[in-house]
Amino acid sequence: METKVTFLAMAISAVLFTSCLSPVPAVHDPAVLRLSLSDEALTRASNVFIADYVLSLKSAGGKSVFKGRWEECPAQFELEPGSYYVSLVSEELEGPAFDCPQFGDSRTVNLTEGQVADVELVATQLNSGLRLLVSDAFVASYKEGSLFLRSAEGTLAFGYGESRTAFFSPGPVSILLNHKGKTTVVHTLELSAGQIFTLRLGLSETMPSAVPVSGIGLTVRIDTTRVWTEDSYAWDGSSGSGNGGPQVPSAVSVATARGMAGSKGVWVCGYIVGGDLSSKSCSFEGPFSARTNLVIADSATCSDRDRCMSVQLSVGDIRNVLNLVDNPSMLGRKVWLRGDVVEAYYKLPGLQNLSDYRL
């Protein structure tokens, strides 16, 4: 009898010892994620009903948790603690397309055990629109030609009678003319998210009614839904994006430069859109009072401080030429600047230590 009791005691001790070595994992309370749309999103004009928006929820490792229409979205998601990526789009686009404005929002959400997180999504326009209006004179001179709109994601054929708006992801979009077997870049625009441009394409008044493509002149007027403005130039027929092509082919856009903090001697191309910087604001209209700074943007009509880049104008020739106090006509001008990109100048990504410029 004593032997049996001893054996039982040893077995119990072994089980307890094993349990100490391999504890049973504790059960964690799930995190709860609840999604909603802002009132602004619910009333925003779009070509797609809110119910048909596509919602995607993925874990940090890329595993899909949910993908479907907004109206199919559950009231809440119970999730393991961790990081999740939420994306909402009015429709999924694979490249440039006509009459396809894309609205949506995306967020990264970090969830802890037992947390209840309420995330509000705002459906803003994610892509960019371009309307191209071709003058009768241009059509008459190049009736055998064809226009194309090209971005990094693809190309759209643009007929002379086309009235629809072409939509692209933010970035450069080039207008190409194919005439008698030769394709030439007419103009290149840098489009930003949420912008709709109207580009009026015509022949310069001084050129003959019909000339070879290598010698045509063009006038361009750029309008936006926010501010109507004009930008004109005469094209000499060479491939480029302005007067005889880009002044500095290696220059980056303002949007790109904003993410290049620490880079030295960078050429940045943009438009002078304002000045009189402070840590919280800047002026987009004259008269101006500060000679020491500018703001530049990818669009001549930009009035959103968060899409701009600050520029420090040190004493010297560059300040004398570019400052808006002494040179108010510089407002809206396209400029190429070379300098050092800093993380913040007046709490904006900035350009300092300018060493060169082009107009």
ABEGO torsion letter per residue (X at the ends): XAAAAAAAAAAAAAAAAAAAABBBBBBBBBBBBBBBBBAAAAABBBABBAAABBBBBBBAAGBBABBEBAAABBABBBBBBEBBBBBBBABBBAEBBBGBBBBEBBBBBBBBBGBBBBBBBBBBBABBBBBBBBBAAAAAAAAABBBBBBBAAEBBBBBAABABBBBBBBEBBBBBBBBGGBBBBABBBBBBBGBBBBBBBBBBAABBABBBAAABBBBBBBBBAABBBBBBBBBAGBBEABBGEBABAABBBAAAAAAABGBBGBBBBBBBAEBGBBAABBBABOBBABAABBBBBABAABABAAABBBBBBBBEAAAAAABAAABAAABGBBBBBBBBBBABBGGBBBBBGBABBBX
